[in-house]
Amino acid sequence: GEVHEVWFDGANGEGPNGKKQIYDWDAILKTIRRLQPKAVTAIMGDDVRWVGNERGIGRETEWSATALMPHSYAGADESYAKLGIKGTGKDLGSRALLEKAPALYWYPSEVDVSIRPGWFYHAEQDNQVKSLAHLTDIYFKSVGYNSVLLLNIPPDRRGLIHENDANRIKELASYVKKTFADNQVEKGNAAWTAKAGESKVYKLKKDALVNTFLIQEDISKGQRIEDFTIEVFTNRAWRHVAEGTTVGYKRLVRFSDSKAEKLRVTVNAARGTANISNIGLYYAQPLTEKNVKVKLSDVSVKDWKTVGMPAEAANAIDGDPQTVWTAKALTPLVVDMGKASEVIGFSYAPAQKEDLTGTIYKYNFYVSIDGKNWTKCDAGGEFSNIMHNPVPYFVRFGKKYPARYFKLEPAAEINNKPATTVGEVGILLK
């Protein structure tokens, strides 16, 4: 039968005399290509490289065109030493690195992880199969980061895939299929050649609710995109929702639920002309992982203080979304962070309870250096779908604002009631 991949693990066994094993790579690879010409050789092979960890997490900036020489090539160790790089490094394809590199290789990343705690089957781990939420996060941070995902599923003592593993894989397949079945972008698969600085506007289906962006390059023509920005047109204005660096075969970007009428994609930087083959906007049903804490702020709340507010308002900035600040009116939350930062966004976590009264639907967000002169931030002004999906929302402005103080001003409650509740507010710096 057909062999899809031949894995040469990076582990290097030693012989009885204690010397490092030397492999005849030329003979090994020629044999594979003669017997299985379609097979990919991985890790120590020259088709697919190891991402550098076994957690299932790729790099947000992942170049398939890399200065990293395949390890099976003669002189690989010398090349690594000269360039100061290794397979586990963060930078394998930046312009600064390529300026020093004598050659460039098409050597895409493969992310490996096991569906269980270990690589082999153990009966006591039958209830430790990774959750759907965990596997979905792995999918977005591997396939969605321009990598191949190799998910290990060990056979049990019967020589079969255990029922728990099989059921979880079916759940994952169903989730991915459902998520990407309905592209809200019209004519998103039309080819687009873009130079740095160019944008393209796409029409969306009516009443589009989205939280996931997809972009793909035609990699038969190489990998070119270095930086891109995503904006949606909502409430009669363009709003920044997310950004990214490399694209390659596939890049997936998640953001908070947003209602959108149009999409604008801007290629901020590229190596020559980018060849974009597909653009998509989708809605991925939120999944929650029990006992996993979501990071809501890039700035420590330790020194934060509310300004001109009752003591209970501190519940909104204590780092715990379970403690709630409640007001019987649409009351702004004003906070002194203690020192100035370059703010690019904020997070809002609604109260984690059955009664959602007071949940903010529409808002304004302001920043200030002195607490007296306020600047209104360029934000969407609406937590779309928060009534049906009361999870933390992350808002990014698309530019930096210097701020020591911030003010979250509720403009409307989900049911137009005169009330405000805040589980937690955080500040984003990246």
N, C-alpha and C positions, 0 to 999 in steps of 0.2 A: 504493500500500500504506500500511499504518499506520506512522506515525512515533512511536516511543516517547518519545524525548527530543530536545530541541533545545538544543545546548550553545552558550552564549555565553561564550567564554573571557574571563577578566579582563583580558587584554592589550588595550591601547587604542592602535590605530595612529594615527599622525600624518599629516596631509595634507602636500602639497608646500610649504605656507606655514608648516609647523612647529607649527601649532595643534592642540590636542587635538580629536580627532573627537567630534562630538556626534551621538548616535543618537536617532531618533524612536521611543522605546520603546513609546509608545501604539500607533502604527501597526504596529510589528513584532509585538507581542504579540496585538493584535486579529486580525492576519492568521493567525497560528499557530492561534488559537482557532477561527477560522472554517474553516480548511482541515484542521486536525488537533486537534479538541477534546480528545482524550485525551492529547495529548503533554505531557510535563513540560518546563518551561523551566528550565535549570540555570545556576548560577554567577551570571551577570548577570541571569538571569530571576528570577521570583518564586515558583517552586515548590520548588526544591532549591538549597541553598547549598554552596559549597566548604568542605571541612573545614579547609583551611589548610595542607596539605602534599600532596606527591605520592608519599609513601612507603607509602600504604595503611593508615595508622594513625589511628584516631579518638580522641576524648576519652573517658576513663573516665566523666566526668560530662558527658553530652550531652543538652541540652534541645532538643527540637523546637519547644517554645513558647519563643520567644526575643525579646529586645529588639532584635535586629539587624534593621533595616529592609532589605528587598530593595533592591539597588543600582539597580534600574531605576526605583524610585519617586523622585519629585521630593523633594528635600530630604534624601536619604540621607546625603550627605557631612556636612551640617550636623548631622544626628542623631548620626552617629558621633562627631563632634568634641565635641558637648555631653555625651554619655554616656561618652566616653573609651574607646570600644570599636572593634574591627575584626574582620573575618571570621576572622583567624588567631588571635584572642585565646583565652585559656584559659577565661574566664568570659563566657558569653553569655546566661545565664538564671538566675543565683542570685537569691535574695530581695533581697539588698542592691542588685543591679543593677535589679531590677524596681521597687524603691521609687522610683528616679529616672526610670524610663522612662515616656514619655507613652502608649505603645501597645505591644501584644504581637502577635507574628506567628507563625503556624504555618509554620515555615521549616526543615524537617529537613535534616540534614547528608548530603552525598554524599562518599564517600571515593574518590579516583581514584589509580590506580597502573598501571604497565605490567608485563606478564608478562616483558618483557625489560628490559635496562638503559635503553633509550631508548624513545621513543614510535613510532618508525618502524622498518621492517624493514631489517636489515643482515645479509648472509650470514655475516659473521664472528662474529655473535652467536647463531648457531644452537645453540651449546652453552652459552649463558648464560641459557637460560630459567629462571625462578625454580623452585626445588625444590618438591616437594609440601609439605615441612615449612614452608617459607617462606610459601607461599600459604595454607596452613591457619592459620598464625599471623595472617596478614593478615585472613582470614575472621573469626576470633574477635575481632580488634581493630577490625573495621569493622561488619559485620553484628551481631556480638556486643556492640557498643557503641552500638546504636541509630542506625546509619547505613546508608545504601545504599552498596553496593560497585559501582563502575564499574571493571572490569578491562579495560585496553586490550590487544587482541590484534591486532597490525598485519598486514595482508595482505602476502604476499611479491611478488616481481616477476611471478609467474604470476597474481596476483590471487586467490590462495588463502591459507588459513591454513596455515602451515608444519606439517609432521607433528609436529615436536617440541612446538610450542605446543598442537596439537590433542590429542596424547596426554596432556600434562600437565593440560589442562582436564578430560579424561575421568577422570583419576586423582582430581582434586579433587572432581568431581561424585560419583564413586563413594564417596570417603571421607566426604563430608558426608552422603550418602544413607544409608550404612551406620551412621554414628555416631548419627544421629537417627531410626533406624528402630524402635528398641525403647525406649520410655519405661518406666523402672522404677517410676514413680509411678502409683498407681491413682487414677483419676478426676482426673487433673491438669488436664484441660480444663474442669472445672466452674468456672463464674464465681464469683469471690470478691470481695466489696466489703469493704475493710479500712480502718480508721482508724489513725492513728498509735498505735503501741504494741500493736496486735493481732497475734496469731500464729495460724497454722493448721498442724495436724499431718496429714501424709499417710501412708497405708500404702504400703509398697513391695512389689514382687514378692519372692518368697523368694530368699535368697542373692544379693541385689543387690550388684554390684560397680560402683562409680560414681566418676567424676572430673570430671563436667561438669554444671553446673546451668543450667537455662533458666527464665526468667520473662518473661512478656509482659503488657503492659497493653492494654486495649481502647481504642485511641487515637481511636476515634470519639467517646469521652467525654473526650478530653484526655490529658495526661501529668501524673501526680500524685506518684509515688513519688520521695522524696528520699534515702532510706537504708533498707537492708534487711540482714538477717542470715540465714545459713543454718546449721542444725545437723542432725546426723544422730544417730540413736540406735544405739549400738553398744556391745558389752560392758557392757550393763545401765546405760548412762548416756548423757546427751545430750552431744555434743561439737561445739564450734564448728569449722566447716570453712572458711567464707569469708564475705565481706560485700561489699556494693556500694552504689552511690549511685543514679543514675538508671536507669530501666528503659526506658520508652517502648515502641516496637513490639517490641523484642527485646533482652534482655540475656543474655549467656552468661558464665559464671564457671567457670574451670578450677581444680582443686585436685588434690592428690595422691590416688592410688587409695585408696578407702575402702570397706569392707564396711559395709552399713547395713541396719537393720531398719525404721526410720521416718525421715521427714523433717519438720523443723519450720522454717517460714519466718516471720520476724517483720518487719513493716513498722515500722521505728523512727521514720521521719518521712515525712510526706506532706502535700501541699497539698489539704486537704479529704479526701474519701473516694477511695481508690484503687480502680480497677476492673481487677482482675487476671483475665485471660482464659485463661492457660495456665501450668502449672508442670511442669517435667520434670527428671529425673535420667537421665544417660546415661553410657556408657563410650566415651571417645574413645581409640582405639588410639594409644599414644605414637609420635611421629615425632621423629627426631633429625636435626639439621642438622650436617653435617660442619664442623669448624673453627669452630663457634659456641660460645663459652664461656658457660655458664649462671651467672648471678650467685647465689651461695649465701649471701652474708652482707651485711647492711646496715651492719655494723660492721667497720672495718678490723682485720685479724688481725695487723697489724704488731707490736703491743705485747702480744699474747697470750702467756701462758705456762701450761704444764701445772703442776699442783700435786701433789707427792708421787708422780710417775710417772717411768718410765724415759725416757731421752732420745728414743727412737724414737717416743714418743707425740706428739711435736711434728709428726709427719707428718700428724696428724689436723687440724691447725689452721694449716697453712702456706700455705693458699690454693690448693693444687694437689691436686685429687682423684686424680691419678695416683700420688701418693706415699701409701703406706698404713701405718697403724699396726695391728699384729697382736698379740693377746694370747692365751695358751693357757688362758683361763678367761673367764667372764663378768665382765669388769673394767670398772668405771665410769671414764669420762673426766672429769677435773676440770680446769677451766680458770679462770684469772684473766685477765680482759679488760683490767686496768689501770685502768679507771675505770667508774663506774656508768652505766647506760643504762636507759631504759624499754623492756623487752623484751616483744614480743607473740608471739614464736614462734621456731622454730629450723629448721634444715635438716640433713638427714643424707644424705650421699652414700656409698653402699656402694662397696667396692673395684671398680674397673673392670677386672675380669679374669674369665677363664672359670671358675675355681674360686671359688665363692661362700661357701666355708666361713668362718664367723665373722660373716656378715651378720646384723645385728640384726633380729629379727622383733618382739618385744615389748620395751617399754622403760618407764622412768620418767624424768622430767626435773625437775631441781631448780634453784633459783636462790638466791643468797645475796648479802648486802651485805658481810659480814665474813669469809666463808669458813668460818664455824663454825656459824651458825644457818641452817638450810636450809628453804626453802618448796617443797613439791611443786606443780608447775604443773598446771593443769587441761588435760590433753591426752588424746588418744585411746588412747595406750599401745600402739599396734600400727601397724606399717608394712604395711598390707594389701597383699597381692599382690606384695610385694617379691621373693619368690623367682622369680616369672615376669616381673617388670618391675623389674629392678635399676637404677633411675634415681634421681636425687636426689629425696627426699621433703621436702615443706614442711609443717610443722605450725604452726598458729596457735591461740593460746589463747582468743581472744575477749575478753581483757582484758590490761592492762599489768601487768608485774611489775618493780619496781626491782631491778636486779641488777648486781653487779660480777663475781661468780663464777657459773658454771653447772656442772652435773653431769649427764651423760648416762649413765644406768644401764641396761645391758642386762639384761632379765629372761628372754629366751629367744632362742636362735639359730634360724635358719630350719629346721634339721634337729635341733634339741635337742642340739647338740654344745657342749662346754665351750670355746668360743672366741669371740673378738671381733675384728672387723676394721672399721676406719673409714677411708674415703677422705678425707672432709672433713666438718666440722661448721661451720655458720654460725649467726649470730644475726639475727633479723628484728625490725625496728623499725617496719615499715609494712606 
